[in-house]
């Protein structure tokens, strides 16, 4: 068979990124190779997100622009997958006559058959059938390309919590965990190809394995921690109600577990949290933050916040700002509430105007910018251990005053802070194998969302937890 080309547009969360990788891998059996060119593609797939209205609008905007391309090339196959596909099903075909395939979140393994059928019969297909148990892909072994330092690994999907604003249980299904031996196998294959950091994904990783009587999440972390040549482990997302004492202790006990946790609070008001069906209070949340910081004093905490939830008063919103001032998050993702199909909050009274939601969102972002900038500036002069992920976005070569040329690299600290840096002891770092190495970088500049420095060859005077170092000049 001739080589065919696949163009992939991934919209949404890290799990969508992982799913897109799986899609690309399984289509290799049909001789599809990735291309960055829409015009060259034989198959275009949009992997979608339905968690926010804005993401859904982005999907339909992109798909609409493909109509002209389909008219020029009738044999081009256009497909939409992911959460919007699962949510809308056949309605998308009615809305977009040039679309050939709609496949849901549980249909990735069936994708090659669907593509072959469409190519042979010139038909249109909708496949949004959901399974009770997550299916292990049989194409894991083909997923190692040797080009990545970090990788996402989905360990479970779906959710049983039914937060009133959330569509996940309806588009991803109920909670279902992968078997630990398959997760370990996939990570080992990644590590063999050069991956040095993995991020474990799930809507609520804290409840991993409970329904299936598998190992606990902490036991899984321990097994991953023992994988030779793996340097770092991250995970997302944790539900505060299920954050166990054992997982908190893991931040001290497991040497490869990064000192960062994403722990969504959503609101600082107990009244709003109850309406959201979050099953914890602000007091419980703050107590768990205190325990995390007692066990791991340098841990970075990030969160999610929704503003303008139906019925959220100004007093409720002030409690969110108050909680932010108490915790002093390292970063956050903040969103304006928007109705999602099937979610219970659609029927709640007390609607907040779009203007008010916009103003509240800006208040949250401004306050968080203050804390993020302050925390970053506090790291000036310190030495941070960075896992090198590749060249920085500026990348390319930068001219120094002495006319030497150096490459600018990028990576992250254990606390998930982005660091861009030059090597301090060479004219041309491009000849060195930097990717995948842990290097010590002395921080000389701090910005709102990143740090900048140079590699440091001196021994640190104070070594903190797992490579978090401070250097005293």
N, C-alpha and C positions, 0 to 999 in steps of 0.2 A: 504493500500500500504506500501511496505517496505521503510525504509529510504534510500535515494540515496544521493550521495555526489557530490558536485560541487567544482571544482578548478577554481579560478578566477585569471587571470593575467591582472592587470590594468596598461596600459602604457599611460602616457600623463598628462593632466592638472587636476585641481580640479574638473572640470565638469565631466571628466571621472570617477573620484573617486565617485562622487555623482551618476552617471549613474550605476556604478557597484553595489552600494548599492541598487539601485532600481531593478536591475536585480536579485540580491540575494533575495530580498523581494518577487518579483513576482513569483519566482520559488519555494517558500515555498509551494505554492498551489499544486505543484507536489511532495512535500515531499523531496525536495533537501535541504541538510544542507552543510555548507561550510566545506572544508577540506584543510589543507596545503599540502596534499600529492597527487602528480600526480598519483602515482600507485593506490591509493585508489579511485580515482575519477571515477564516471560514466559519468560525463559531464565536459568537459574542455572548458572554454570560455576565449578568449583573447579580451579585450576591448582596442581598438587601437586609436592611435593619428597619424594624417597625417600632422601636422603643420610644422614639420621639417623632412628632408630626413632621418636623423639619427634615429628618432623614428620609421619611417616606416621600415627601415632596421632591426631594433630590433624585430619588429613584425614578419617578415618573417623568421628570424633566429630562433625564438622560435617555430613558427609553424612547421618549417622543422624538428625540433628535435623530434616532436611528432609522426612521421611516424612509427617508430619502436614500439611505444606503441600501436598504432592502429593495427598493424599486430598481436601483441600478444593478443589483446582484441578487436575483430571486433565490439562488441556491444558498445564500448566506443563512445560517441558522442563528436565530436570536432567542436567548433563554433568560429567564429571571428565576432566581432561587432565593433561599433564605426566608427570613421572617415575614416580609411583605407578601412573598409568594404563598407562604403557608396561610397567612391571614386572609388574603383576597381570592386565592384560587382561580376558578374559571372566569371570574369577573374581570381579571386583567386581560384575558384574551378578547373579551367584548370591548374593552376600553382601547386596546392596542391591536388592531387587525394585522399588523406586520410581525407580531410576536408568534414564535413557533412553540415554545415550551415553557411551562410553569412547573417548577419542582420545589417541594417543601424541604423543611429542615431534616427530615428523616429519609430523604430519597437520594442522597448522594451516591450510594452504592448501586442504585438502579439507573443512574444517569447515562452510562455508556449504552445501555440497551435503548433508552429513549432517543438518544442522539442518532443511533443507527437506524431506528425505525422511521424517524422524521426524514433522514436523508434518503431512505429507500422509497418511502410511500408518500412523501410530500404532505404529511398530515400534521395536525397540531395536537399536543399532548398536555394534559394536566395530571400531575402526580403529587398529591399532598397527603398520601396515606401516612399515618403515624403509627409507630410501634410502641409497645409497652416497655421494651428493653432496648437500650442503646446497642447498635450493631457495631461490632468490631470491624474496621476496614481490613480487607485482605490485601491491601496495597501499601501497607506501612513500609515494607522493605524497600519500596521504590522512592521513598521520600527524602533521601539524603543526597544533597547536591554539592556539599562541601563548600558552600558559599556563605554560610551563616554562622555567626557566633552565638546568637540567641535564637530561641525557638519557643513558640507556644505549643502546649500539649493539653488538649481537652481531656479531663479525667472523668467528667460527668456532664450531663446536660439536663435541661428541664428544671422545674421548680415546683415545690408543694406549698409555698407560703401564701400565695394569692394576695399580695399587697394590692390595695384597691386601685392604685394608679397604674399597675403593671400588666403588660400583655404577655410576658414570657410564658406562663403556664399554658397559654392558648396557642402559641406559635412554636414553642420548643417542647411542650408536653410536660408530663410529670417527671420528677427526679428519677434519674437512672444513671448508675455508676458503671464505668468500665472496670474490668478485672485488673487487679494490680499487676499481675505478671505481664499483661499486654502493654500496660503503661510503661513498666520498667524496660520491656523489650524495645519499645519505640524510642525511649530516651537513650538507651545504650546505642542504638543505631545512629541517632543524631550525634552523640558524643564521638562515635567512631568516625564520623564525617567532619569533625572539627567544632561542633557546637560545644560551648562551655557554660551556657546558662540556659535554664528552661523556666518558663512561667506556666504553672499549672492553672488550668481554666475550669470554671464551673460557676453556675449562677449562685451556688452556696456551697463552696468547697468544704465548709465545716461539717456538713452532713454527709460527706462522702462515705459510701459503703454501708450506711446504716440499714437501708431497706433490703439490701441484698445479703446482709450478714457477712460482708467482706471485712477486710482490715479497716481500722479507723484512719482518718486523715493523717493523724500524727504518726501512726505506724507506717503509712505510705511514705510520708516525708522521710522517716528514718531509713527506709529501704533505698530511696532515691539518693539520700545523703551519702550512702555507701558506694555509689557508682564512681568508679575510678575515672579520673580526668575531668569529671564534671566539677566546675568551680563554684557555681552559684545556683540557688533555687529561689524562685519567687512564686507567689500565687495570688489569685484574685478570682472571685470576690468572696469576702467573709460577711456573713450576716451576724450582726452584734448579738442577737439572742442565742446563737449557737457557738460563740467564741468560748472555747473550753479552757479551764486552767492548764490542761496538758498542752494545748496549742500555744498558750502564752509562754509556758516554760520552754517550749521548743526553740524560741528565739534566743535562749541562752545555751541550750543543750546541743543544737545542731550547728556545726561550724560552717556549713554551706548555705544555711538559710539567711537570706538577706534581711537587713534591719529596716524593713519597710512593711507596713500593713495598710491596705486600703479597706477602711471600715465605714461603710456608708451610714450616715446618721439621718439624712433626708430632712429632718426638722428638729429644732430645739424645743419644740412645744409638745408636752405630753398629750395635750388635747388633739393636736394634729397627728401625732404618731399613732394614737388610738384610731382616728379616722382612717389612717393609712393602713391599719392592720399590721403594724410592724412588730408587735408583741414584745416590746421593751420600752423602758422609760429613759428619759435623759439621765436620771440618777444611775440607772444600771449601766448605761453607756459610759458615763464619766468614771464610774468605778472600774470598768474594764480598761479604760485608758490609763488610769492610775496604776493598775496592776502591770500592764504592758511596760510602762515606763520604769516601774520599780525593778522588773526583771531585766529590762534592756534599756538603760537610760538614754541611749542615743538613737532609739528607734524613731523613724519618720512615720508620721501618721497622715494619711490623706483620706478624703471622704467625698461623698456625693450629697448635694443639697437640692431640693426642689422648692422653688418659691411659687406662691400664688395657688397653692392647693385649695380646692373649694372649701370655703369657710375659714380660711386662714385670716385672722384679724391682724391688725398692726401690732397688737400685744404679742400674738403668737410669733410674728416675724421677729420682733425685738428679742424674743427668747432664743431664736436661732442665732442672731448676732451675738448675744450674750454667751452662748455656748461656744461660738467660734473664738471669742476673746479668752474664754477659760482654757480651751484645749490648745489654741494656737497651732492649727494644722500646718503641715508643710506644704500642702497644696489641696485643691479640690476641683471637682467638676460640678458646676451649678447649672440648673436648667429651669426654664419657665414651665409650669405645669401645662400639659395639653392632654385633652381627652384621647384615649386609645380605645379602639373597638373591643368590646367584650369586658373591659375592665370595670369594676364595680363603681369607681368614682365618677363615671359618666353621669350617673343619676343623682349625684349629691348637689344640694343647694349651696348658695353662698358664693356665686361666681365672682372671681376677681377680674377687674378690667385688664385688658392687654397692656395699657399704659402703666398701671400699677405694678403688674408683674415685671415689666421691663425695668421700672425704677428700682424695685426690690432686688432684682438680679444684679443690677449695677452696684448697689450697696454691698451685696455679698462679695462681688468680684473686687471692688475697691478695698474692702477690709482684708480680704485674703491676700491681695497684692502687697499690702503693708507687711503682713507676717512673712510671706515668702521671701520678699526682698530683704527683710531684717535677718532672717535665718541664713540666707545666702551670704550676706555681708559678714556675718559672724564667722564664716569659714575662711575669710581672707587670711593668708599667712599659714594656714594649716596644710598638712599633707593628707590627701585623700587617695585611697586605693581605687583605681579605675579599671574596669574590664573594657579593653579596647574593642569597639564594635566595628570600626572602619574609619574612613576619612570623614571629616566633618562636612556639613552641608556646604560651607564655603569651599571646603577641600582645596583641591588644586594647590598650586605652589604660591607661597607668599614671599615677597622680597624683603629681606632684612636690610638694615642700613649698611651692613658689611658686604652686601651683594650676594650672600650665601642664600641657598634656597632650602626651604624646609616644608614638609607636609604638615598640615594641621589635622590631627586625629580627634576622634570623639569616642566617648564611652560614658558609663554611669558608675556612680558610687554604689556602695551597698544600700544606702538610703535613697537610691533612685534619683539622684540629682545628676543632670547632664553636665559633663565636663568636656570642653574643647581644649586641646593643648598641643604644644610643640614639644619635640624632643629637645633637651637642653644641651646635649653633648655630641652633636654631629652636624655636618653640613647638609647631608641629604638623608633623611630618615626613610625615604622611599625604598631603599634597598634592604631595609630591615623588615623582618616578619613581625608586625605589630599586632595584627588582629588575633583576638583570643587570649592575649596576654594580660595579666594583672600588673599594672604599673603604678608607681607612686607619683602623684602629681602635686606640686606645690601650687596652691591657689593664690593668684595675684589679683584677679578681678572677679567681681560678683555682679550678676545681672538679675533681672526679675525671674527669668526661667532657666538660667544656666550659669555655669562657672567657667573660668578660663585660667589656664596656668601653663607650667612647663614641668616636664618630668624632673624628678629630684633624685640625685644620686647619694645624698647624705642620709645617714641613719636617723630615723625619727627619735626624738628624745622621750616621747611618750607614746606607747603603742596601746591603743584602745581595743575595743571588741572587734575581733575578726577583720583586721585591716583598716579600721577607722582610726587614723593616726593624726596627731597634731604635732607640728614642728615649731619649735621656738627659736626665733632668730636671735 
